Amino acid sequence: MALPKTSESPQLLKIRHSMSHVMAMAVQQLFPKARVTIGPWTETGFYYDFDNPDPFTEADLKAIKKAMIKIINQKLPLERVEVSRAEAETRIKAQNEPYKLEILEGLQEPITLYTLGEKWWDLCAGPHVEHTGQLNAKAFELESVAGAYWRGDENRQQLQRIYGTAFETPEQLSEHKRRIEEAKRRDHRRIGTDLDLFSIEDEAGAGLVFWHPRGARMRLLIEDFWREAHFAGGYELLYTPHVADIDLWKTSGHLDFYSESMFGPMTVDEREYQLKPMNCPFHVLTYASTLRSYKELPIRWAELGTVYRYERPGVMHGLMRVRGFTQDDAHVFCLPEQISDEILKILDLTETILSAFDFRNYEINLSTRPEKSIGDDAVWDLATKGLTEALQRKGWDYKIDEGGGAFYGPKIDLKIEDAIGRMWQCSTIQLDFNLPERFGLEYVAADGSRQRPIMIHRAIFGSLERFFGIMTENYAGDFPFWLAPEQIRLLPVTDEVMAYAETLQSELTAAGIRSRIDRSGERLGKLIRSGEQQKIPVLAVIGAQEAEQGTLSLRSRRQGDLGSVARSHLLQAATTANAARAAGLELSAS
C-alpha cells in the first residue's frame, strides 16, 4: 500500500495540522501548567512542543490520546479569526503563554488564529478541517516524546516534543505501523553489530567510525566500483590533505559562514591549521596551480576525501550523522556552454552508480536563485537553463524549488527510495560562482582573454558512511552476492573432509571469491543456522560423498536448496556473478 505524503495531499495536510491542535488542547486539559509553543505538520505526521514542569511518560501519551478521541467525537469547529496585533497580545497575556508572545513578534499582519471549540485557540495561518468530526479517531497515533530546544537554540529553554501521526483511514495507519516495525528490523546500527561491520567507540570519541574487517571489505568493494565508474566517466582522481592553514578557510569563506561546524584550530610551527570540513578549496587550489586553457576544459576531478565536522551530541545517529566521514566529492570546471552536457553526464553517472545498489526510484528537486545570492543575472540564467536542459534531456521528472538554491548557485538534489518507501537525501549537484571568484580562477579563452570557469560541485553517495547505512537498511543486511563480505561459507561435516574444504577455499580465494571455513565442529543444523543468521549468500555443505566426487551441496539465500553442484561449476558461477555485480548466483543444480 502506498502511503500519501502530507505535502502531496491537501486533505491530509489539514488532518495532520488539525490533529496537532487537538493534541495541544488535550495536553492542556490534562496538564494545565503546560505551555504551548509550535505544532506543525511534517511529511509523515505532526508534532507539538510543550514547556511542561514534568516529563511526559508513556502513560501520559495514552491519557492524551484518550482525551483527543473525546475532542474528536465532540465535532468541535475549527474557525479562522483575524485579529489586530493588540488584540492578539491581550489574548496571549490573559492565557499566560510567553512563547506565543515571542511568536507574535515575528508575525506579519494580518494576524490570524484558529479556535478549537470555544475554549482553545492558537496563533495559526491554517489550513484546518472544518470540525473535529472530520478526523478519524481510529486513524491516528501518538508515537513518542523527545527533547527539543525553543527555536532550535541549545542555549534556550528545553522543551518536550510529542510526535504523532494521522491518516485518512485505519488501513493507512496500520501500514504506517508495519513500516515502523520493519524499519526497526532494518536498523543499520543493529545490523552493523550483528554482522560485525562497524562500531563507534566512546573511548575514541563520539561520531567517529571504526570499520571492522567485514565492513572494511565491503567499503573497499564500494570504493573500487566508484573509482572504475569515474574513470569510465572521464574523471581523474585527486588526493588532498586533511588539514590546511586557517587562511585558506578565510579565503574560501568557510571560517565566516561555517565555523560552528568546524573543529577548532591547531597550532604548528606558529601557524594555525584547521581540519577540513569540505574538500572544495583543495580542488580549487589544484586547479589554480597552473594557468588553464579553454582547450583543457572540462576538467573532471573526483576524490574520496575524508572530512571532519562538529555535530552536536544530540543529533549524531549511527552512520547517518557522524563527525568524521568520507565524501565522494567531485568538481567539474567547465565553459558556460558546456554546463548542460556536463550535468547530463553527471546524471548518467549517478544513475549508473545508484542502480548498482538497487536504488532506481528517485525524487528530484531543482532549486533556483534565492533572494540573497551572488553573481550576475546572466550567469544565473545560463546555469539554471543548463540544469533544466540536462534534466529534460535525461527524461527525469523533477520539481522546482523556487528560491531554494544556495547563495552561490542553483542546484539539483536527488532523493532515493528504499525498500520500505522511505526517501533519503543522497546525491547533489551544485553550480558555484563563489569559489572561482574568491580564488580568482581563470582560463585563457579562445580570444586570448582571461575568463572565469564554471565550477560544479557533485556528490553521488553524499558520504560513504551515510550511504552505507542507507544501503544496509535497504537490504536489511541481506547484501547482494557481489557485495557480501563473506560470499560462501564452507561447512565441513567431519574433520576427514577438512583438507578438501581447504583446497576449495584456496581455489575460491585465487578466483577472487570471499569464503570462510566454519571450523567450529558444531552439528550441521547449527552450522546452517549460524550461516543464515549472518546472512551468508551461499552455504556449501561438504561431507564424505562431496569430497570423494569433487562436489558441494549448496544452499542459496535467494534460490534455496540447489543440491549437489560440481566445484568447477561453483567457481565459474561465482566469478561470473562478481564480474557482473549480480545479486545472486545464476546457478542450477548439476
Summary of the structure (lengths in Angstrom):
residues: 590
radius of gyration: 28.8
end to end distance: 40.4
largest distance: 93.7
contacts: 1867
relative contact order: 0.08
helix: 40%
strand: 26%
